[in-house]
């Protein structure tokens, strides 16, 4: 019996000591937390390394602090005021900064994953707020005021930025993949907003106001830009593959696309006369119901491949150094348009108007035109007499001839021609360049009939 009592006493004592140790650790932890919280508002503490995870710090004022390698996990910072402070490698994961006011703040390598920054506000918009190399994945930033704010190398993927206000805001090398930027608003349209080298793939930007905004080296492929408001907007060196710009409006000023990939994009119900396209790729791009309030549409050094341009009014358009490959042109009005130094290869033209067009310096090869007044066109192949007669007379005096193309055509039709004969045909063709198409056509065709016995139009 005595042994049992002694054993019980020993066990009870050990447990009591362990409990006291645990209680002391807990008390120390809570005391340290209290000190950490108080140090945030202390006038004397400037450099801090603290853990205030899970604390309720709503309405707190943090002024003139340098906080590094600290934990603010799931901390309540709603309506807090943070001024003239620097945060380095701080973990704000799951924290609540709703309606927090920032002024002259820098965040570097901070983690805001799954945090709430709803209605975040840059109070003094003259002072810069910056986020450098921060993780804002799956953050809720909707209704935030990000005026005069800089984001560099930040991850904002899967985040909600709906109705965010921008002004003098810049994003550099940021990832917005699959984020929602619906009704994004450039508040002061006189100040430029910039996106440089950003990933905006599969983003939802519909109804956004992007006036006076520049996208440079950005990936916006598969993004939705329906009913976007544009004006003085620039897309430079961007991947815009499969974007949807349907029903977007351009307010007064010019929209610029330079060095952009617009393959598979949807450009419907747009005023193309307010857009300048420089060095763009239009592979299988969809043009539907486009308008031209200013009367002139400009394409400079662009490539149209397998594009359907049917049922469009492109009269008085300017195509400079553009290439058309396997393009479908049906029921188009190209009257008084200019094709300067262009290439038209394997084009199918049907029931289209080319009256008064200028094809100076252009090369046309393997192109068929049916029921169209495709004037000033040359180098048509595999054409029937019926379609040839319907196309009318063709003037070739403004055209550039590629000797290698002509040579290849002649060789394809007849292998019996000697090199000397081929050179003579080419030379005589150039001498007759100022004659009408009918004379040149008859001369070359007769040469082919006499040598090959096959009727084939070379020009």
C-alpha positions in Angstrom: 0.0 0.0 0.0 2.8 2.4 0.9 4.5 1.6 -2.4 1.4 2.5 -4.3 1.0 5.8 -2.5 4.6 6.7 -3.1 4.3 5.8 -6.8 1.2 8.0 -7.1 2.9 10.9 -5.4 5.9 10.6 -7.8 3.6 10.6 -10.9 1.5 13.5 -9.6 4.6 15.5 -8.8 6.1 14.9 -12.3 2.8 15.9 -13.9 2.5 19.0 -11.8 6.1 20.1 -12.7 5.3 19.5 -16.4 2.1 21.5 -16.1 3.9 24.3 -14.5 6.5 24.3 -17.2 3.9 24.3 -19.9 2.0 27.1 -18.2 5.2 29.1 -17.9 5.9 28.6 -21.6 2.4 29.7 -22.4 2.7 32.7 -20.2 6.0 33.6 -21.7 4.5 33.2 -25.2 1.5 35.4 -24.4 3.8 38.0 -22.7 6.0 38.1 -25.7 3.0 38.5 -28.0 1.8 41.4 -25.8 5.3 43.0 -26.1 5.3 42.5 -29.9 2.0 44.1 -30.2 2.9 47.1 -28.0 6.2 47.5 -29.9 4.3 48.1 -33.1 2.9 51.3 -31.7 5.9 52.2 -29.5 7.7 55.4 -30.3 11.1 54.0 -29.4 11.0 50.7 -31.3 11.9 51.0 -35.0 13.5 47.7 -36.1 11.3 44.8 -35.2 11.3 41.0 -35.7 7.9 40.0 -34.3 5.2 37.4 -34.3 1.6 38.8 -34.0 -0.2 35.9 -35.8 -3.9 35.7 -35.0 -4.0 38.9 -33.1 -6.8 41.4 -33.4 -5.1 44.7 -34.4 -8.0 46.4 -36.0 -7.5 50.1 -36.2 -3.9 50.0 -35.1 -1.4 52.8 -36.2 2.0 51.6 -37.4 4.3 54.5 -38.0 8.0 54.7 -38.8 8.7 51.0 -38.4 11.1 48.5 -40.1 9.6 45.1 -39.7 11.5 42.1 -41.0 11.1 38.3 -41.0 7.9 38.6 -38.9 4.6 36.7 -38.8 1.2 38.4 -39.3 -0.5 35.2 -40.2 -4.4 35.5 -40.0 -3.9 38.9 -38.2 -6.8 41.3 -38.1 -5.6 44.7 -39.5 -8.9 46.1 -40.7 -9.0 49.9 -40.9 -5.4 50.1 -39.7 -3.2 53.0 -40.6 0.4 52.2 -41.8 2.7 55.1 -42.5 6.4 55.6 -43.4 7.3 51.9 -42.8 9.2 49.1 -44.5 8.2 45.4 -44.4 10.7 42.8 -45.4 10.0 39.1 -45.6 6.8 39.4 -43.6 4.1 36.7 -43.7 0.6 38.2 -44.0 -0.9 34.9 -45.1 -4.7 34.9 -44.6 -4.6 38.3 -42.9 -7.4 40.9 -43.1 -6.3 44.4 -44.3 -9.8 45.5 -45.4 -10.0 49.3 -45.7 -6.4 49.6 -44.4 -4.8 53.0 -45.2 -1.2 53.0 -46.6 1.1 56.0 -46.9 4.7 55.9 -48.0 5.0 52.1 -47.5 7.3 49.5 -49.0 6.6 45.7 -48.9 9.5 43.5 -50.1 9.3 39.7 -50.4 6.1 39.6 -48.3 3.5 36.9 -48.5 -0.2 38.0 -48.8 -1.5 34.7 -50.0 -5.2 34.4 -49.6 -5.4 37.7 -47.8 -8.2 40.3 -47.9 -7.1 43.7 -49.1 -10.6 44.9 -50.1 -10.9 48.7 -50.4 -7.2 49.0 -49.6 -6.4 52.7 -49.9 -3.3 54.8 -50.6 -4.3 57.7 -48.4 -1.7 60.2 -49.5 -1.7 59.7 -53.3 1.4 61.9 -53.7 3.6 59.3 -51.8 4.5 56.1 -53.5 3.4 52.6 -52.2 5.4 49.7 -53.5 5.2 45.9 -53.5 8.4 44.2 -54.6 8.7 40.5 -55.2 5.5 39.8 -53.1 3.1 36.9 -53.3 -0.5 38.1 -53.6 -1.9 34.9 -55.0 -5.6 34.5 -54.5 -5.9 37.9 -52.8 -9.1 39.9 -52.7 -8.2 43.4 -53.9 -11.6 44.4 -55.2 -12.6 48.1 -54.8 -9.0 48.9 -53.7 -7.5 52.3 -54.6 -4.0 51.6 -56.0 -3.2 55.1 -57.1 0.5 55.9 -57.3 1.4 52.3 -56.5 4.1 50.1 -57.9 4.1 46.3 -58.2 7.4 44.6 -59.3 7.8 40.9 -59.8 4.6 40.1 -57.9 2.4 37.1 -58.1 -1.3 38.1 -58.4 -2.6 35.0 -60.0 -6.1 33.9 -59.3 -6.7 37.2 -57.5 -9.8 39.4 -57.5 -9.1 43.0 -58.7 -12.6 43.9 -59.8 -13.3 47.6 -59.8 -9.8 48.5 -58.7 -8.9 52.2 -59.2 -5.6 52.9 -61.0 -3.8 56.2 -61.5 0.0 56.5 -62.0 0.0 52.8 -61.3 2.7 50.5 -62.7 3.1 46.7 -62.9 6.4 45.2 -63.9 7.0 41.5 -64.4 3.9 40.5 -62.6 1.8 37.4 -62.9 -2.0 37.9 -63.2 -2.8 34.5 -64.6 -6.5 33.7 -64.4 -7.3 36.8 -62.4 -10.4 38.9 -62.5 -9.9 42.6 -63.5 -13.5 43.2 -64.5 -14.3 46.9 -64.5 -10.7 47.9 -63.8 -10.7 51.7 -63.8 -8.0 54.2 -64.8 -9.5 56.9 -62.6 -7.5 59.9 -63.9 -7.3 59.3 -67.7 -4.6 61.9 -68.1 -2.1 59.9 -66.1 -0.6 56.8 -67.7 -1.0 53.3 -66.3 1.6 50.7 -67.4 1.9 46.9 -67.5 5.5 45.8 -68.5 6.4 42.2 -69.2 3.4 40.9 -67.3 1.5 37.7 -67.7 -2.3 38.4 -68.0 -3.1 35.0 -69.6 -6.8 34.0 -69.3 -7.7 37.1 -67.4 -11.2 38.7 -67.3 -10.8 42.3 -68.3 -14.3 42.9 -69.7 -15.9 46.3 -69.0 -12.5 47.7 -67.9 -11.5 51.3 -68.6 -8.1 51.0 -70.1 -7.8 54.6 -71.5 -4.2 55.9 -71.4 -2.8 52.5 -70.5 0.3 50.8 -72.0 0.8 47.1 -72.2 4.4 46.3 -73.2 5.8 42.7 -73.7 2.7 41.3 -72.0 0.9 38.0 -72.5 -2.9 38.5 -72.7 -3.6 35.3 -74.7 -7.1 33.8 -74.1 -8.2 36.9 -72.1 -11.6 38.5 -72.3 -11.6 42.1 -73.2 -15.2 42.4 -74.3 -16.8 45.9 -74.0 -13.5 47.4 -72.8 -13.1 51.2 -73.0 -10.0 52.2 -74.9 -8.3 55.5 -75.9 -4.6 56.3 -76.2 -4.1 52.7 -75.3 -1.0 50.9 -76.5 -0.2 47.2 -77.0 3.5 46.9 -77.8 5.3 43.5 -78.3 2.3 41.7 -76.8 0.9 38.2 -77.3 -2.9 38.8 -77.9 -3.6 35.4 -79.3 -7.3 34.4 -79.0 -8.3 37.5 -77.1 -11.9 38.8 -77.4 -12.3 42.5 -78.1 -15.9 42.3 -79.2 -18.0 45.5 -78.7 -15.1 47.5 -77.2 -15.2 51.3 -77.7 -12.4 53.7 -78.6 -12.9 57.1 -77.1 -11.8 59.7 -79.6 -8.1 58.9 -79.8 -6.0 56.3 -81.5 -5.4 52.8 -80.3 -2.0 51.3 -81.2 -1.1 47.6 -81.8 2.6 47.3 -82.5 4.6 44.0 -82.9 1.6 42.1 -81.6 0.3 38.5 -82.2 -3.4 38.8 -82.8 -3.8 35.2 -84.1 -7.3 33.7 -83.6 -8.4 36.9 -81.9 -12.0 38.2 -82.2 -12.2 41.8 -83.5 -15.9 42.3 -83.8 -18.0 45.5 -83.8 -14.9 47.7 -83.6 -14.1 51.0 -85.3 -10.9 50.0 -87.1 -10.3 53.5 -88.4 -9.3 54.5 -84.8 -6.7 51.8 -84.7 -3.1 51.7 -86.1 -1.7 48.2 -86.7 2.1 48.0 -87.0 3.8 44.7 -87.7 1.0 42.5 -86.4 0.1 38.8 -87.1 -3.5 38.1 -88.0 -3.6 34.3 -88.4 -7.2 33.2 -88.5 -8.3 36.4 -86.9 -12.0 37.1 -86.9 -13.1 40.5 -88.3 -16.9 40.9 -88.1 -19.1 44.0 -88.4 -16.2 46.4 -88.3 -16.7 50.1 -88.9 -14.6 53.1 -90.0 -15.8 56.4 -88.8 -12.7 58.2 -90.0 -12.8 56.6 -93.4 -9.3 55.1 -93.4 -8.0 51.9 -91.9 -4.2 51.4 -91.7 -2.2 48.2 -91.6 1.6 48.5 -91.7 3.8 45.5 -92.3 1.1 43.0 -91.1 0.6 39.4 -92.0 -2.8 37.9 -92.8 -2.7 34.1 -92.9 -5.8 31.9 -93.4 -7.8 34.9 -92.4 -11.5 35.4 -93.5 -12.0 39.0 -94.5 -15.5 38.4 -96.0 -18.3 40.8 -95.8 -16.2 43.8 -94.8 -16.1 47.4 -95.9 -12.4 48.2 -96.3 -12.7 50.9 -98.8 -9.9 53.5 -98.8 -7.8 51.3 -96.5 -4.0 51.4 -96.6 -2.0 48.2 -96.6 1.7 48.9 -96.6 4.2 46.0 -96.9 1.5 43.5 -95.8 1.4 39.8 -96.7 -1.7 37.8 -97.5 -1.5 34.1 -97.5 -4.5 31.7 -98.2 -6.9 34.6 -97.3 -10.5 34.4 -98.2 -11.9 37.7 -99.7 -15.6 37.4 -100.4 -18.1 40.3 -100.7 -15.5 42.9 -99.7 -15.3 46.5 -100.8 -11.6 47.4 -101.4 -12.4 50.4 -103.6 -9.7 53.1 -103.6 -7.6 51.1 -101.2 -3.8 51.0 -101.4 -1.7 47.8 -101.4 1.8 49.2 -101.4 4.7 46.6 -101.6 2.4 43.8 -100.5 2.4 40.1 -101.2 -0.9 38.3 -102.1 -0.3 34.6 -102.3 -2.9 31.9 -102.8 -5.9 34.3 -102.4 -9.5 33.4 -103.2 -11.4 36.5 -104.3 -15.1 36.4 -104.9 -17.7 39.1 -105.6 -15.4 41.9 -104.4 -14.8 45.5 -105.5 -11.3 46.7 -106.3 -12.2 49.8 -108.2 -9.5 52.5 -108.1 -7.0 50.3 -106.1 -3.3 50.9 -106.1 -1.0 47.9 -106.0 2.3 49.7 -106.4 5.3 47.4 -105.8 3.1 44.4 -104.9 3.5 40.8 -105.9 0.5 38.6 -106.7 0.9 34.9 -107.1 -1.6 32.0 -107.5 -4.5 34.2 -106.8 -8.0 33.6 -108.2 -10.7 36.2 -108.7 -14.3 35.4 -109.6 -17.0 37.9 -110.3 -14.7 40.7 -109.1 -13.2 43.7 -110.9 -9.7 42.8 -109.6 -8.0 45.5 -111.6 -4.3 46.0 -111.5 -3.6 42.4 -110.5 -0.9 40.2 -112.0 0.6 36.7 -111.7 -2.7 34.8 -111.7 -2.4 31.0 -112.2 -4.8 28.1 -112.8 -7.6 30.4 -114.1 -10.4 29.4 -116.5 -11.3 31.5 -119.5 -14.7 32.2 -117.9 -13.4 33.7 -114.7 -10.7 35.5 -116.7 -13.3 37.2 -118.9 -15.4 38.3 -115.9 -12.4 39.8 -114.1 -12.0 42.5 -116.8 -8.8 44.2 -118.1 -5.8 44.3 -115.8 -3.2 47.1 -115.8 0.3 45.9 -114.9 2.3 49.1 -115.3 2.7 49.6 -111.5 3.8 46.1 -110.6 7.0 44.6 -109.4 8.1 41.4 -111.1 10.1 38.6 -109.4 12.2 36.9 -112.0 12.5 33.7 -110.0 8.7 33.4 -109.7 8.2 33.9 -113.4 11.0 31.4 -114.2 9.4 28.8 -112.0 6.0 29.2 -113.6 7.4 28.8 -117.1 9.4 25.7 -116.1 6.3 24.2 -114.5 4.4 24.5 -117.7 7.0 23.3 -120.2 10.3 21.6 -119.7 11.0 22.0 -123.4 12.0 25.7 -123.1 15.7 26.4 -123.0 17.2 28.8 -120.6 17.7 31.2 -123.4 14.1 31.2 -124.3 13.0 31.7 -120.7 15.3 34.7 -120.4 14.0 36.1 -123.6 10.4 35.8 -122.4 11.3 37.5 -119.1 13.1 40.3 -120.9 10.3 40.9 -123.4 7.8 40.8 -120.5 9.6 43.6 -118.7 9.8 45.6 -122.0 6.1 45.4 -122.3 5.5 46.4 -118.6 3.8 49.7 -119.7 1.4 48.0 -122.1 -2.1 46.8 -121.1 -2.6 43.5 -119.5 -4.4 42.1 -122.5 -1.4 42.5 -124.8 1.1 41.1 -122.3 -1.2 38.2 -121.5 -1.7 37.2 -125.1 2.0 37.3 -125.8 3.0 35.1 -122.9 0.1 32.7 -123.4 0.9 32.2 -127.0 4.5 31.4 -126.2 3.3 28.7 -123.8 0.8 27.3 -126.2 3.4 27.0 -129.0 6.0 25.3 -126.8 3.9 23.2 -124.3 0.6 22.8 -126.0 -1.1 23.8 -122.8 -3.1 27.0 -122.2 -2.0 28.5 -118.9 -1.9 32.1 -117.8 1.5 33.0 -116.4 0.9 36.6 -115.3 
